[in-house]
Amino acid sequence: IASAVVRGLSSAYGPEEGPSILLGPKGRGRWDALADELPGVAVAPTAQAVVDGSDIVVCAVLPQQVEPLLSSLDFSEDHTLVSLASTPTVAELSAAARMPKARVVRALPLPAVALRQGATALYPAEPRVVSLFAALGEAVPAASEAQLLTLASCTALLGQLYHQ
């Protein structure tokens, strides 16, 4: 899903007006190919370099990798964290990143965001994050984390469709 978000963001804006996208070193081979293909995309040497070069940091790792990764990084009071991992709560993400809950967002984009035609359920509705995902199709802010889980169960139904 991370690749879909990167593709969508890269095509949503022109090279001069769009956000620069820094990718972490974890998926290096795949990220190098995306950086070669897409304008405004680069691979940082470390995860901390991604944080240091970003205002909005998107964490797109497996749920079991979230806490070790976030706890190893130093965030500033200016950062907003967006997690694409399915299970960690806002409270858990906030604790791992050592940042206030108000600056932590859970987002559940669908693969069609690569074409800027997908929906992204998210909570809470932080304005910059809503705007970011609205550029990829439709941002669907949930009123609560419980409502986000309800929306997540709906997105799971699409798995079989993409499998076919």
PLY file of the C-alpha trace (Angstrom):
ply
format ascii 1.0
element vertex 164
property float x
property float y
property float z
element edge 163
property int vertex1
property int vertex2
end_header
0.00 0.00 0.00
2.96 2.30 0.60
3.87 2.13 -3.09
0.30 3.06 -4.03
0.41 6.11 -1.74
3.77 7.21 -3.18
2.54 6.79 -6.76
-0.63 8.72 -6.03
1.16 11.59 -4.30
3.73 11.82 -7.05
1.05 12.10 -9.75
-1.25 14.40 -7.74
1.14 17.32 -7.98
3.56 18.66 -10.55
7.27 18.22 -9.77
7.61 21.85 -8.65
4.45 22.12 -6.55
4.17 18.69 -4.99
5.60 17.43 -1.76
9.03 15.90 -1.88
8.74 12.29 -0.82
11.50 10.70 1.22
11.40 6.93 1.51
13.14 4.95 4.23
15.87 2.43 3.55
13.87 -0.66 4.60
12.46 -1.43 1.14
15.58 -0.17 -0.60
15.40 -2.10 -3.90
11.72 -1.36 -4.45
12.13 2.26 -3.31
15.16 2.85 -5.55
13.04 1.81 -8.55
10.24 4.19 -7.52
12.71 7.04 -6.97
14.14 6.48 -10.46
10.67 6.46 -11.99
8.84 9.23 -10.12
9.73 12.94 -9.82
10.19 14.30 -6.33
10.87 10.88 -4.77
14.17 9.99 -3.07
15.43 7.26 -0.76
16.94 8.45 2.52
19.91 6.61 4.03
18.17 6.07 7.39
14.70 6.19 8.90
15.83 9.10 11.07
16.83 10.99 7.91
13.25 10.57 6.68
11.95 12.07 9.94
14.49 14.90 9.86
13.52 15.79 6.28
9.75 15.63 6.72
6.83 17.48 8.29
4.40 14.60 7.87
5.96 11.20 8.51
4.11 8.18 7.15
4.89 4.91 8.89
4.15 2.06 6.47
5.50 -1.07 8.13
3.92 -4.25 9.44
2.10 -3.88 12.77
4.76 -5.83 14.69
7.47 -3.50 13.33
5.76 -0.24 14.36
6.80 0.00 18.02
10.49 -0.88 17.50
10.74 1.54 14.58
8.93 4.49 16.16
10.68 4.12 19.50
14.05 4.35 17.72
13.24 7.70 16.09
13.38 11.27 17.41
10.37 13.36 16.45
10.07 17.13 16.97
7.04 19.09 18.10
6.44 20.03 14.45
5.99 16.48 13.16
2.72 14.77 12.37
2.82 10.97 12.32
0.55 8.96 10.01
0.47 5.21 10.48
-0.73 2.88 7.73
-0.39 -0.17 10.00
-3.73 -1.82 10.58
-3.74 -2.58 14.29
-1.78 -0.14 16.50
-4.09 2.40 18.17
-3.49 6.13 18.27
-2.55 5.76 21.95
-0.03 3.01 21.16
1.46 4.98 18.27
1.67 8.10 20.43
3.47 6.20 23.20
5.92 4.53 20.82
6.77 7.81 19.06
6.79 9.81 22.30
4.52 12.47 20.79
1.07 13.83 21.67
-1.97 11.93 20.39
-3.14 15.11 18.65
-0.27 14.74 16.17
-0.85 11.03 15.42
-3.21 9.78 12.69
-4.18 6.29 11.61
-4.92 6.00 7.88
-6.23 3.04 5.90
-5.82 3.80 2.19
-7.09 1.47 -0.52
-4.84 0.45 -3.44
-6.68 2.70 -5.90
-4.98 5.71 -4.28
-2.15 4.97 -6.75
-4.54 6.20 -9.45
-5.93 8.96 -7.21
-9.28 7.17 -7.20
-9.18 5.48 -3.82
-10.72 6.19 -0.47
-8.71 6.54 2.72
-10.38 6.12 6.07
-8.51 8.01 8.78
-8.70 9.07 12.40
-8.44 11.68 13.77
-9.19 14.26 11.07
-5.97 16.29 11.22
-6.45 18.92 8.45
-3.09 18.50 6.68
-3.48 14.70 6.62
-7.06 14.95 5.35
-5.82 17.25 2.57
-2.97 14.90 1.72
-5.26 11.88 1.32
-7.99 13.90 -0.41
-5.46 14.44 -3.21
-5.43 10.64 -3.64
-9.18 10.27 -4.10
-11.41 10.70 -1.09
-10.43 11.16 2.54
-13.02 9.63 4.86
-12.48 10.93 8.39
-13.89 8.71 11.11
-15.57 10.29 14.13
-13.83 7.86 16.50
-11.26 5.11 16.50
-14.12 2.61 16.89
-15.69 3.97 13.70
-12.32 3.65 11.94
-12.32 -0.06 12.82
-15.78 -0.39 11.31
-14.55 1.25 8.11
-11.48 -1.02 8.17
-13.68 -4.10 8.17
-15.37 -2.81 5.01
-12.01 -2.38 3.27
-11.12 -5.99 4.09
-13.91 -7.12 1.79
-11.90 -5.79 -1.16
-9.05 -8.24 -0.53
-10.74 -11.03 -2.45
-11.47 -8.68 -5.35
-7.79 -7.72 -5.66
-6.78 -11.37 -5.28
-8.85 -12.42 -8.35
0 1
1 2
2 3
3 4
4 5
5 6
6 7
7 8
8 9
9 10
10 11
11 12
12 13
13 14
14 15
15 16
16 17
17 18
18 19
19 20
20 21
21 22
22 23
23 24
24 25
25 26
26 27
27 28
28 29
29 30
30 31
31 32
32 33
33 34
34 35
35 36
36 37
37 38
38 39
39 40
40 41
41 42
42 43
43 44
44 45
45 46
46 47
47 48
48 49
49 50
50 51
51 52
52 53
53 54
54 55
55 56
56 57
57 58
58 59
59 60
60 61
61 62
62 63
63 64
64 65
65 66
66 67
67 68
68 69
69 70
70 71
71 72
72 73
73 74
74 75
75 76
76 77
77 78
78 79
79 80
80 81
81 82
82 83
83 84
84 85
85 86
86 87
87 88
88 89
89 90
90 91
91 92
92 93
93 94
94 95
95 96
96 97
97 98
98 99
99 100
100 101
101 102
102 103
103 104
104 105
105 106
106 107
107 108
108 109
109 110
110 111
111 112
112 113
113 114
114 115
115 116
116 117
117 118
118 119
119 120
120 121
121 122
122 123
123 124
124 125
125 126
126 127
127 128
128 129
129 130
130 131
131 132
132 133
133 134
134 135
135 136
136 137
137 138
138 139
139 140
140 141
141 142
142 143
143 144
144 145
145 146
146 147
147 148
148 149
149 150
150 151
151 152
152 153
153 154
154 155
155 156
156 157
157 158
158 159
159 160
160 161
161 162
162 163
